[in-house]
């Protein structure tokens, strides 16, 4: 009888781990799975936020690719240009700064890390107010005032309304504020590498700091490199609001700074074409996923 009871106790399933996982599962389902599923479903409909959604099949996707000239000629090239410069640029800059900070004393490192990280703690739209003052198009703008005083300019330049300069300013501002949690993860990764590995590397033939970085530092912190890469991808595609915040208009002047996020907001919250906006969001999700897979291939574990 005692043996039977012992067997029942040992075969009884333990559900306690699910109690700890339940909050995460509930929030992940509520704020990730359900919204993504709803967006995918709405992308196959015509929905103006008032009437009941009407199923129209692939019409939104066909229209996006074949009829939306602004998307194909402006939005998509802008988004890819912005992503390919800001993503790898911010990622490489994060690693360089993390590695450089690891070489300085602890107290100075803490202060410098806080200074570098602090811009990312402030919302990009809020910081856009500061940059709007700097790049203001009249004589009171700090950049115009400086260049006029130095004699470089004869008249003020409308920096934020010019298609020639807007994208460049967006890239600069985004890179300036891109040192977020990915940068901190890389700094942590560099600091946690065992110094004995470096000593063994120099015994085995490593002769300079560049070889040290390539053969020891980067391979020893692949998890942090992967995390930083994924955060760089996500942050890059979330930074679309900066162009609208700087220029003060959606769409931006001559669509010069218009990204997929802005195009989505334009159709979803200005024109109230929710079905079409949902199709844009699904395409954006696929693009982000593709870039994330590239990052995983580069820095993920092979086994």
N, C-alpha and C positions, 0 to 999 in steps of 0.2 A: 504493500500500500504506500509506504514511504517512498519507494522507488518510483511509483506512478506519479506521485505529487512532484517529486524532483524533476521528472521528465517534462511534466506540464509547465513547471516554472522555467525550465531551460528552453522549451520550445515556444514559450509565449513571446510574441513579437514586442520589441521595445519601441514605443512611439515617441519617447522623450526628445530625440533629435528634431522631430518635426515641430515640436512646440517652440523651439528656438528658431527654426527656419520660417515659421508661419508669418511673422511680421514682414520679413523680406519678401516672401512669396506674395503676400497680399499687396504690398506697395509696388512691387515690380509688375505684377499683373495689372493693377489699377492704373499706374502712371506710364507704363511702357507697352505692355502687350495689347491692352484694350485700345489705347489711342492709335497705335500702329495699325492694328486690325481695322479700326474704324476709318482711318485714312485710306487704306487700301480699298476698302469697300466703297467709300465715297468717290474714289478716283474713277469708278466705273459709272458714275451717275452725273446728272445735271442737278445741282443743288444751289439755290440762291439764298439759303438760310431762313427762308420764310415758308416756301412751299415744301411739300414732301419730295424727297429725292426721287428722280426719275432715272431708271436704268438706261444707259446709252452705250453700254459695251466699251469698246476701246477708243471711242471717238475723242476723248480728252487726250489720250496719248498720241493718236494720229494727228490731231490738231496741233499739239505741242511740237511735234517733229516736222510736220510738213507745212503748216500754215502760220505758225508763230514765228515770223521773220525776226522779231526783236530777240526772241529766245535764242535762235540759232546763230544770228549774226552778232549779237551784243552780249547777251547774258551768259551763254555757255563759254565763249572765249574769255570773257572777263573773269568768270568763276575759275576756270582752269589756270589762267595767268596768275590770279591772286593766290590760288591754292598752291601752285607749283613754286611760287616765290616765298610766300609767307610760311607754308608748312615746312619744307626742308630748311629754309633760312632760319626760322625761329628754332627749329630742332637743333641744327648745327650750332647756332648761337648759344642755346641752352647748355649744350654739352661743353662748349669751349669755356663758358663762364663758370660752369660747375667744376671743370677740371682746374681752371685757374684759381678759383677760390680754395680748392683743396690744398693748394701749395702755400697758402698764407697762414699765419698764426690764428688760433681758434677765436680769440676775441675780435680781431679785425674781420675774420671770416663771417662771424655772426652778424656784425653790423652791415657789412657789404651785402650779404645774402638778403637781409631784411630790406635794404634799399632797392636791390634788384627785383625782389619779389613783390614789393608794395604796389607797383602799378597794376598788377593783375588782380589785387584785392578790390580795386575800385571798378565799378561797372564801366564798360567801354563807352556807353552813352554819356555817363557823367563826366568822364575824362574828355569826351569830345567837346565839352563846353570850353575847357582850357585850351585845347588845340584850335578851336574856332576863333578864340581871341588872338592866338599867335598868328594864324593864317588869315585873319580878317582882311577883306579886300580893299579897305580904305586906308588912309594914312595913319590911323591910330593902331592898326594891326602891328604887332611887335616885329614881324618879319619885314613887312613893307616899310615900317618906320626905320628899321636898321639899314636896309638896303638903300633907301632914299637918302639917309644921312651919309652913308658911305659913297654915294654917287653912283652906285651900281645901276639903280633904276631912275628913270626920269618921271615916271608916273606909277601909281599903285597897280598891282596885278590882282585880279580876282582869282586867287588861288583855288578856292573851294567851288567856284562856279565854272572853272575852265576844264573842258574835257582833256586838255593836255596835261594838267597837273593833278587832277583829283585822284586818279588811281595810284599815282606815285605817293601822294600824301597818305592815302588809306593804307598802303603797304608799310610805310614808315611808322605810322601811329600803331598799327597792329603789331609790328615787330617789337616796338618799344614796350608794349604791354603784354607780350607773349611769354614772359618768364614766370609761369605759374607753377602748379603742382608737378608738372613734368620736370621742370628745372630743379625743384627740391628733391625729386626722386633720383635724378641723376647725381646731384650733389651727395646724397646719402649713399648711392652706389659707389661712387669714387672713394668716399671716406671709409667704406667698409671693406675695401679690398685688402687682403692680407699683405703686409709689406714684405714678407718673406718671399712672396711670389716674384716681386720685382728683383730681389737679390738673386734668386735662382735664375731669372731671365738674363741678368747681366753676366752671370757665370756661363750661361749657355750661348752667349754671343750677341745679345742686344747691346747696341752701342750708343743710342741716343734716345731722346724723349719721344720722338715721333714713332719709332719702332716700339717703344714702351706702350704708347697709346694703342697702336694697331694690334699688337700681339698679346698684350696683357690686360690693359684697362678695359677696352671695349668687350672682349670675350668674357671678362670676369663680371660684367654688370649687364648682361643681356636682358634679364627681367626688367631692370630699370630703363634700359634703352627701349624695350618694347612698350612699356607703360608710357614713356615720354613720347614715343612715336604716335601711339593711339591718341593721347591727349592733344598732340599737335594737330592731328587730322581733325578731330572733333572741334577743337578750338578755332581752327582755320575756317571751317564751314559755318561756325556759329557767329563769326565776326562780321557778317554781312551788314549788320545794323550800323556799322561805323560810317559807311558811305552816306547813308541817309541822314545820320546825325550830323555829319560834317557839312553836307551841302544844304541841309534843311528841306529837302524835297524827296518825295518818292513818286515817280521815278527820278533818279538823279539827273543832272543836266546832260542832255543828249545820251542818256544811258551810259555815261562814261564810267560810273562807279557802281552800276547796277549788277548785283549778284543774284544767284538763284534764290537766296533767302528773301531778298527784296522783291523779286518777281512774285514769289509766293505770297508775300504780304500784300503786294499790290492787288493781285486778283482775289485774295481771300478776305481782306479786311477793308479794302477801298472799293473794289468792284463787286464784292460779295458773290463771286463765282467760286463757291466752295468746292465743287466737284473738280474744277480745273486746277484750283490751288492744291487740292489733295493729290492730283496726278503729279504736279511739280514736286510736292513733298516726297512722293514715292521715288521719283527719279533721283532726288537729292539723297535719299536714304541709300539707294543703290550705289551712288557715287561714293558716299562716305564708307560704305561697306567694302567697296573695291579697294579704296586707298588703305583701309584697315587691314585687309588681307595681304596687301603688299608689305605693310609694316610687319605683319606676323611672319611672312615668309623670310624677311630679312633678319628678324631678331628673335623669333619664336624658337622653342626647343625642337630639334629635329627628330628626337626619339618618340 
